[in-house]
């Protein structure tokens, strides 16, 4: 699953909305808050240190191992939370994971989490939050004669297009 990322609430929101268990990486500092730690562990969070977070290879390898074991993963292809609530440029890790694991990408768009708990706040405000799931993007549907770089670009383009369409469908 690939979701937009506006708030620390997003992994919890998507994890609750999705019918199966998801695995996702979360900053290890979040695991120091007892109640939050309980919730995010239950929803499939795996702690990652700031040091590892800076090493994209470590993070991608961990996610790939999880995918190859047959579990569903949640990734935020924008790389970090949005500063203004708008969709940020997508990074290529999600496309690389899809190609190496042969797993399809399920686009997800969360609306309202930025208003409920934007970056820099510690406690959510009561706001309406909506989650919209897109259509699967299957890396196996790409032409076999395409080079890997072209495949990654094509997957990211499809993902970005769907996320933008969902954003407009939900009214931002």
C-alpha positions in Angstrom: 0.0 0.0 0.0 1.2 3.5 -0.8 -0.4 6.4 1.0 0.0 10.1 1.1 1.5 11.3 4.4 0.2 14.4 6.1 0.2 13.4 9.8 1.5 11.0 12.4 -2.1 9.7 12.4 -1.8 8.3 8.9 -0.4 4.9 9.7 -3.0 4.3 12.4 -5.8 5.5 10.1 -4.8 3.4 7.1 -4.1 0.4 9.4 -7.6 0.6 10.9 -9.3 1.1 7.5 -7.5 -1.7 5.8 -9.0 -5.2 6.4 -5.7 -7.0 6.7 -2.7 -6.5 8.9 -0.1 -4.1 7.5 3.5 -3.8 8.4 5.2 -0.4 8.3 8.2 1.3 9.6 7.9 3.9 12.4 10.4 6.1 14.2 11.7 4.3 17.3 10.8 7.4 19.4 7.1 6.6 18.9 7.6 3.3 20.8 8.7 5.1 23.9 5.1 6.4 24.5 3.4 3.3 26.2 -0.2 3.7 24.9 1.0 4.7 21.4 3.5 2.0 21.3 0.8 -0.6 22.1 -1.4 0.7 19.4 1.2 1.0 16.6 2.7 -2.4 17.5 -0.7 -4.0 17.3 -1.2 -2.3 13.9 2.1 -3.7 12.5 4.6 -1.0 13.2 8.3 -1.9 13.2 10.7 0.4 14.9 13.4 2.0 12.9 16.2 4.2 14.3 17.0 7.7 13.0 20.4 6.3 11.9 18.7 3.5 9.8 16.1 5.9 8.5 18.9 7.9 6.9 20.1 4.8 5.1 17.5 4.2 2.4 19.0 0.8 1.5 18.4 -0.6 5.1 14.8 0.6 5.0 14.1 -0.7 1.6 15.7 -4.1 2.3 13.6 -4.4 5.5 10.4 -3.6 3.5 11.4 -6.0 0.7 12.0 -8.8 3.2 8.5 -8.2 4.7 6.9 -8.2 1.2 8.8 -11.4 0.2 7.5 -13.1 3.4 4.0 -12.6 2.1 2.9 -9.7 4.4 1.3 -6.5 3.2 3.3 -3.3 3.8 2.4 0.3 4.1 4.8 2.9 2.6 4.6 6.6 2.3 6.3 7.4 -1.0 6.5 11.1 -0.3 9.3 10.3 2.1 8.1 12.4 5.0 5.0 14.2 6.2 3.8 17.1 4.2 4.4 20.5 5.6 1.3 22.0 4.0 -1.1 19.1 3.5 -0.5 18.9 -0.2 0.8 15.9 -2.0 4.6 16.0 -2.3 6.7 14.6 -5.1 6.9 10.8 -4.8 10.2 9.0 -4.3 11.2 5.8 -6.2 11.4 3.3 -3.3 7.8 2.1 -3.7 8.3 1.4 -7.4 11.6 -0.5 -6.7 9.9 -2.6 -4.0 7.0 -3.5 -6.4 9.4 -4.5 -9.1 11.7 -6.6 -6.9 8.8 -8.3 -5.0 6.4 -8.5 -8.0 3.8 -7.2 -5.5 1.1 -4.8 -6.8 0.8 -1.3 -5.4 -2.5 -0.3 -3.8 -2.8 3.6 -3.8 -4.4 5.1 -0.7 -5.4 8.7 -0.1 -6.1 10.0 3.4 -8.0 13.3 3.7 -8.4 15.3 6.9 -5.4 14.0 8.9 -3.4 17.2 8.2 -6.2 19.3 9.7 -6.6 16.9 12.6 -2.8 16.7 13.5 -0.4 18.6 11.2 3.3 18.2 11.6 4.6 19.8 14.8 1.5 19.1 16.9 1.3 16.5 19.6 -2.4 16.0 20.1 -5.1 15.5 17.4 -8.1 17.8 17.0 -11.5 16.3 16.2 -11.8 16.5 12.4 -13.5 14.3 9.8 -11.0 11.9 8.2 -11.7 10.0 5.0 -9.7 7.1 3.4 -10.0 6.2 -0.2 -8.4 3.1 -1.8 -7.4 3.2 -5.5 -7.0 0.5 -8.1 -4.1 -2.0 -7.9 -1.1 -1.1 -10.0 0.6 -4.4 -11.0 4.2 -4.3 -12.0 3.7 -7.6 -13.9 1.4 -5.6 -16.3 4.3 -3.6 -17.6 5.9 -4.6 -21.0 8.7 -7.1 -20.4 11.0 -5.2 -22.9 10.9 -2.1 -20.7 14.1 -1.3 -18.8 13.9 -1.2 -15.0 14.3 2.6 -14.9 11.4 3.0 -17.3 9.3 0.6 -15.3 10.0 2.5 -12.0 9.1 5.8 -13.7 5.9 4.3 -15.2 4.8 2.8 -11.8 5.4 6.2 -10.0 3.5 8.0 -12.7 0.5 5.7 -12.4 0.6 6.0 -8.6 0.9 9.8 -8.6 -2.0 10.0 -11.1 -4.3 7.9 -9.0 -3.4 9.8 -5.8 -4.1 13.1 -7.5 -7.4 11.7 -8.8 -8.4 10.5 -5.3 -7.4 13.8 -3.8 -9.7 15.7 -6.2 -12.5 13.1 -5.7 -12.4 13.8 -2.0 -12.2 17.5 -2.5 -8.5 18.0 -1.5 
